[in-house]
Amino acid sequence: MTMPKNLAKTDVVIVGMGAAGGVAALPLTNAGLKVVGIEAGGWLNPRDFAPDELRNGTRNWPQSVQKAASEAPTVRADSSQKAVQGGHPMMNAVGGTSMHYWAQSWRLNPWDFQVVSATKRRYGEDRIPAGSTVEDWPFGYDELEPYYEKVEFAVGISGQAGNVKGKINSAGNIFEGERQSDYPMRPLRTSPFTELMTDAAHSLGWNPFQGPAAITSELYDGRPPCQYHGFCNKGGCHVQAKSSTAFTTIPKAVDTGNLDVVTYARVTEVVTDNDGKVIGVNYLRGSEEFFQPADVVLMASYAYENVRLLQLSKSRSFPNGLSNNSDQVGKHYLSHHQGSPVIALFPDNLHNWYGLPAQGVAIDNWADDNFDHSELNFIGGANLWVHTDRKPIGAAKMSTFGRTRSWGSDWKKFIMENADKTNTAYIQKTTLPYETNYLDLDPQVKDPLGFPVTRITASYKENEKRIAQFSQDMMEKWYREAGATEIIKTGLGTVMGASTHAYGGTRMGDNKETNVVNRWGFSHEVPNLGVLGASVMGTSGARNPTLTVQALSWRTAEYLVANWQSIAG
């Protein structure tokens, strides 16, 4: 076996140049640190994302031909089962998942940072579900608020604030934590359907609002506003209206002269010296292997890959994987319970063609602890979301609501008459970590290079299933008020498979016996190793993780700059 080629030393290596690493690079390079970003994919340009539902949505380009597709995690509900191969939601490209995500960009609510203490304070000591390993975050919403704001302005978020310096605006989310400023752009436009649902919510006494999105609603930082065609729901934006780090923070970091992005490179090991200190990373590029030395390594390769790379990086100091002498790497895993949607059929056309998933209206009345749980048998809740997004292939896959078979002339007639009369809700629910939900290396399944893939052992527990049932009931109530005539409630789900909203595995906390990284995102066991991404998050809220991931990344980067000598030394 040949030795890796040694490269010139740099200050910081970032493993993964996606939503997290792509944000962290900007404050680091602005401070003058030399950064090498190592990315498994390449640069994509607007021509790679022509409006094409068949290629982007059905054939899943380019994810289907990337590195991640050949190393998808295996999945099982519990340790008694054999894990089976699942899909992989990662995007290998500069910009990562911020290229192909829906671009909903939510802050967590204050309750999400203090689930344990707030729940016990309001409902008593016995309300935390049995078997859950949930902890309060080591800090509260107020600590992260300035970093949320920095990211919202740096990447460009559109939305309507509901609480600016304590002043409540009913057009926004009245339940949100206090903000210091409004969003940099007005929210995405409404549609006849979202206006219908907004009116229905008001009739119920609820508080609807346009959701925040990492999509331009007007000219912003040299990028044009959204064109609302919606082909970006599983792909990038051909006019760069989606605020991916590939078009925002990464180019600005490159322009400083302090960032070198190495593309089509796979990191195989985080390397330590005899004292257990990180000294760099080994990576493959084509058939060549390189060693990139660095004073600090920041891992930003998505939750599954962060955990996997730590577990693969074994040494004399860390025989069970890097930063895993306390056996916490892979623990406290959870993924959002995004399943169990509600499907509605309306008597009239909804005028819902095209548009995009982030162009929608939300209800937060039933999220987190925004409502009284005293008489309920669960904690947490759900964000209810309906949006404008319909295209021909997707419409052809609609439910027939039991009125006809799903093929033949009767089916075609039903589709033609009802294609614009149906809607499927998107419901994001609180999910808690549990002792029996974890990530490890599959002992049998390997990727093409011979490395074990991640094995997900996880299932939704009773608390999460009760949230799902409750939120389905609220969603049906909303649809009925808007005039829906038929409702389908899908199954509540059991197996927690691979998800675009994956959390935990390298959890953040003050207690090194139950957490991998400290409150700043640096390893308790390896002081010059930082971890970026949702793998450090201990709770999910009823929210997409991306904006919180990016705020945490900015915070970790600023802390590294301010404490460079003590961390890198």
N, C-alpha and C positions, 0 to 999 in steps of 0.2 A: 504494500500500500504506500503510495507516494505521500510525502509530507505536504501540507498546505503551503501555498506561496504566501510569505509574509508581506503585508502591505504597510504603508506609512501609517504611523499612529495618528488617531484623531481624538478630539475631546469626548465626543458622544457618538455612540452608535444607536440608531433607532431601528428596531426590527419591525418592519411593516410601515408603509407610508399611506395609511388610509385615513379614516375619520379622526382617529386619536393621534397617531404619529404625525399626521399632516398638520395638525394644529400645534402640537408641542414644538415642532421645528421652528415656528415663527418667533416666539419669545426667546428661544435659545440662540438662534442666529442673529436676531436683533441685538442681543447682548454681546455678540462677538465670538461666541463659542463656535468651534469648527464641528460640523455635524455630518456624518455619513448615514443616509437613510437607505436601508436595504429592503427592496420590494420584490416579491415573487412574480409580479406581473410587469407590464410595461406601460408606457404612456398611450392613452387613447385620445383620439381627437373627435371633434363634432361629427365628422364624416362616418365614424364608427357607429353612430347612433342615429342613423336615418330613421324616420318614422315608419316602422315596419312591425306590425303586431305579430305576424307569423314568426319572424326571426327573433325579436326581443322577448315576446311574451310566451310563445308556444315552444319554440326551439331553445329558449333560454340562453341565447348568445350574449356575451362570450363566456358566461360561467360554465357552460357545458363542456368547453374545450380547455379549461384552465387546470392548473395544478390541483386546486382544491377538489375538483371533481373526481380525481383519482385517489383521494385520501379521505373520503367522507367518513364520519364517525359511525360506529355501530351503536345500536340502540336496544335496550331491554328495560322492562318495567321494574324488575328487582333482581337480586343476585341469584335467584333460583332458576332464572331463564337463560337461554342462549341468546346472545346479542346478534342482531341481524343488521345488515348494511342499510344505512339510510342515505338521505341526500345531504348536501353541504351548502349552506347559505352564503359562504364567503365569496368575495369578489377579489381576484388577483389582478390588481392594476394600481397605478399611481392614483390615489384618491380612494381606493378600496371600496368598501360598501357605500361610501358617500356618493359613488357614481350611479349605483342602481337602486338605492333605497327609495322609499316613498317620499322622504324628506319632511315628514312630520317632525317638528323640533320642539319638544316639550321640556320645560323645567319640571323637576319633581316638586311636589307640594311639601310644605314643612312637615306634615305628619310622617312622610316617608323616611325621614331622617331619625325619627324617634318612635318607631312602631312599638317597641317594648315598653318604654317608660310611659308614653302617652296612653297606651291601651290599659296598662295596669292602673294608672292614675284615674282613668274615667270609668273602667268597668271592673276593676279588681284584679288580684294576683293570678287568678286561675284562667284568664281568657286567652293566653298564648297557647295555640294548639299543641297538643302533645307531640313530642318528637321533633318539633321545630328547633332549629339552631339559630334563629333570628336574634340579632343584637342591634342595639341602637348604633347609628353611625358614630364615629368619634368626634363629630362636629355637626352643627345644625345647618339649616337652609341659609341662614344669614352669612355664614362663613363662605358659602359657595356663590352667593348672589353676585358679587362683583365679577366673578369669572364667567358666569352665565352671560352677563352684559357684554364683557369683552368679546366673547365668541359670537354673540348675536350680531355685533357690529362688524367684526372681522370677516365673517363668512357671508353675512347678509341674510337676516331672518325677517320674514313678513308676518304680521299678526296684529291683534288688537289686545292691548294690555287691559287688565281688569283691576289692578291695584298698583298705582304709581304713588309712592311715598304716602301710602295710607289712604289716598283718595280712590274710592271705588267707582268704576265705570261699568255699568250693567251691560254694555255692549261686549265687554270682555269677560274673562273668567273671574267671577267675584270670589272664588275660593282660593285663588292662587296666592302664593307668598308675596309679600311686599316687594316691589321693584323700585329701582331708583330712576328708571327712565322707560319711556315707551319703546316699542320695537322700532328699528330704523326704517321700516317700510310698512305701509298700510297692508291689511290682510289681502289675500287673494280674493278675487271677485266671487260673488254668490252666483247661484243658478236658480232657475225656477224650482227645481227639486229641493235644494237646500233652503230656499225661502219657504216652501211648503212645510218642511220639517221644522223650521224655526218658528213659524206661526203655531204649529201644533204643540211645540214645547211650551210656548208662552201660554197657550190655552190650559195646559196642565199645571201651570204655576212654576215651571222649571226655568232654568237660566241658560239658554243656548248661546253659543258664541262661535265665531269663526276661529278655527284652530291655527296655531303658528306653523310656519313652513320655511324650510331652507330653500326657498324659491323666490326669485325676484318678482315683485308685483309692479315694479316701475324700474326705470333705468337706475342701476346701482353699481358703483365702482367700475364703470365702463362696460358692464354687462347689460343686455337688453331684458325687458320684462318677459314673463312667461307668455307662451303662445296658446296655451290651454288645449293642445291637441291630445295630450295624455299618453302618448306612446312611451313615455319615460317611466311608466309604473314598474317595469322590470329592466330598465336600461338607462343609459345616460341621456343627457339633453343636448340636442344638436345645435341649440343657440346659446348654451352655457347659462341658462336661467336657473338651473339647479345649482345650489351653492356648494358643490363638492369642493373638498380641499384641493383637488387637482386644478381648480380654476381660481382659487382664492388664496389660502395661506401658503401652500407649497410654492407657487411661482414667486410670491413675495419673499419667501425664505431663500429661494434660489438666487433672486436678484441681489441679496446681500453679499453674495460671493462666498458665503460660509456653509452652504449646503450642497453636498454631492449626492445625487440619487443614483443608486446602483440598481438597475432593473433586471428582471428575469433571473433573480438570484434567490436561492433557498438557503436560509440559515439552518444548519443541522445541529449546532451545539453552541451553548453559551459556555465559554471557557473560563476556568478559574485557576489560580495559582495554588501553591502548596498551603497557603494560609487561608484558602477559601475565598479570596477576593476575586471578583470578576476582572478579567484582563482583556476581554474582547469576544469575538464570535468567529466560528468557522462557517463558511457558506460555499455552496456549489453554484457555479455559473457555467452552464453548458457541461463540459466534461472536466472542467478545472475546479480545484478546490483552493480556497483562499482563507487566510487568517487575517481578520481586521482587528488590530489592537485598538483599545480605547480606554479612557479613564473611567467612563460611565457607560453602562448599557441600559437602554430603555426598551422594554418589550411592549410592542403595540400590534400584535399579530392576530387579534380577535380572541375571544374568550377561550375557545377550544384549543387554538394553536398556542396561546400563551401557556396554558396548562400543559399541553403536550410537550412543548419545547423544554419547560422546566423539568418535567418527568423524564425526558430523554437525556438531559444534561447531568449525567451521573459522574461523580469523582470520588476521590478518597475522602474529601471533606463532606461530601453530600452523596452517600451511597444510594439513597432512595430518591434522588433527584434534587436539583438545585433549589435551595431555599425551602427544603422539605424535611428538615430534621425534626420538626414538630408535627409532621404528618398532617399538614393542613392543605397542601397543594391538591386541588381537585375537590375539596370539600365545600359544603355550603352552596352547591350548584343549584340553579333554578333557571327555567326559561319561562317567558311570558305565556300565560294561558290565553293564546290568541284564538283558539278554536271555539267550538260550539257557537257558530254564528246563527243569527236569526234572518230568515229570508221572507220577504213580503211581496204580495201581489196586489197591485192597485187596479181600480177599474178604468183609469184613464192613463194616457201617456204622461211620462214624467219629464220629458224634454231633457234627458240625462245623457245624451250622446256626447262622447269624447269628454273633455275635462280630465282631471287627474286626481289620484287618491288623496292628495294633501289639500284639495279644494273641497272642504267639507265643513260641517257644523257639529259641534261637540256638546255633550251634556256631562257636567262634572258633579251634579247633585248626588250621584250614587257612587262616587269615587272615594277611595281612602277612608277617612273617618268624617266625611262631610255630612253624614247623617247618623242618627242615633242607632247604635247596634244593641242596645240594652235587651231587647226582646228577640234578637236574632242569634243564630247559632254559628256565626262566623265573624271574623274581623277582616277589614279591608273592603274593597269594592271594585268598581269598574268605571272606565270612561266609555261612554256610548258615542259612537261616531258613524255618521252617514256622509257619503261623498258623491261627487259627480264624476263618473268614470264608466263609460260604456263604449265598447268597440265591437265590430261585427263578430269576430271569433268568440269572444267572451259571451256575447249575447246568445250565440247559438248553443252555448252550454248551459243555459238557464234551466232551472227546474220546471217541470210541467205540472207541479202541484197535484199530481195524481189524476189529472184530467184526461191524459192521453198517454200512450206508450211513448218511449223516447226514441223512436225511429219511424220512418215511413211518412206517407202523405199527411196523416193526421198530425204527426209531430211537426212537420214543416208548416202546416197551416197554423198551428198553435204558436210557433215561434214568430211567424210573420205578424200575427195579430197582437202578440204580447211582449215582443222583444223590449219595448220601452216602458213596460208597466211593472217591472220588478226591481227590487233592490235588496242587496245583502249588507247587513250591518257589519261594522268592524268594532269589536268590543275587546278592549284591553283591560286585564284584570290583575289585581294584586296576586302575586305568587310569593310564598314564603320558602326559605330554605329548610330542608329537613335532613336529619342524620342519614337517612337511607337514600338520599339523592346525591350522586357524586360522579366525578369523572376520573377514569384511570386509563392505562394503556391496555388495549385489547391483546390478550395473550396469543391469539391465533391470526387475526387479520392484519396484514401489513400493506403498506403502500408500495409503489413500484421500486422504490429505493431500498426496500427491506425494513423500513422503520414501522413499528406498531402504530396503528391509527388510534384515535381516542375512542374509548368506550363510554357511552352515556348510560348510567343506571339511574333511572328516575321515573317517577310517576306523580300525577296530581293527587293530592290528598283530599280528605273530606272538606276541609276549609275552603280549598280552591274550587271544588265541585259545587259547593253551596253558593259561593260567589257567582259561579257561572249560571246556576239555575235562577238566582235572584236577578242577575243582570238581564237574562233572557226575558224574564217577566216584565221588567221595566222597559226593555226594548219593544216588546209586543205592545205594551201600553202606548208607547210613543207612536209606533206605526199605526195602530188602530185610530188614534186621535187624528192622524194625518189622512185617514180614509182607506187604509189597507183593508182588503176583504178576506185575504187568506194569509196565514202565517205558518211557517215551518220552523220549528226549533230543532236544531241538530243535536247530536249526542254530546254529552258533557266531557268526554275524553278521559283517557287514563294514562297512556304512555306519554312521557315528556321527551319528544324527539329533538333532533337538531333544529335550532331556531335562529332567525335573524335577531332575536332578542334573548341572547344568552348571557347570564349573569353568574358571578361567583367563580370559585375555583382558586382565586388568589385574593381572598377577601381582605379589605382594609379595616384596621382596628388597632386600638392601643394595646390589647392583650396579645402578646406574641404566642401564647399557647392556643389561641383560637383563630388567629389571623396570620396571613402571609406577609402583608405589607403594613407599614405604619400609616398614620393619618396623612402623610404627605405622599404616599404611594411608593415608598422605598422599603425594600425587604428588611424584615426584622433580623434576618440571619446574614444578609450580604448587603452592607450599607451602600455600596455603589451600584446596586441593581435596582432599577425602578420598573414598575409595571403600570402600563396605561391601558385603559379599556374597561368594559363592563365587567370583566373578571374581578375587579376590585370592589364592585358594588355589592352590598349585602342585602339590599331590598330593591324591588322593581318598581313599586308604585303601579299606577294604572297608566303607564307612560312608555313611549319609545325611549330607549336608552341614549340615543346618539348625542343630544345636546348636553346631557349630564356627563357623558364620557368626555366630551370635548372640553367642558368647563374644568373637569378634574385634570385633564391633560395639561391645560394651560397653567393651572395651579401648581402641579408637580414641576413643570418646566420653570416657572418663576422661582419656586423654592430651590431648585437646583442651582439656578443662577446666583441667588442670594447666599447660598451656603456651599459654593463650589469647593472651597478649600477643604472643608470638613468632610464632604462627601467623596470628592475625587482623590483627596490626599490619602 
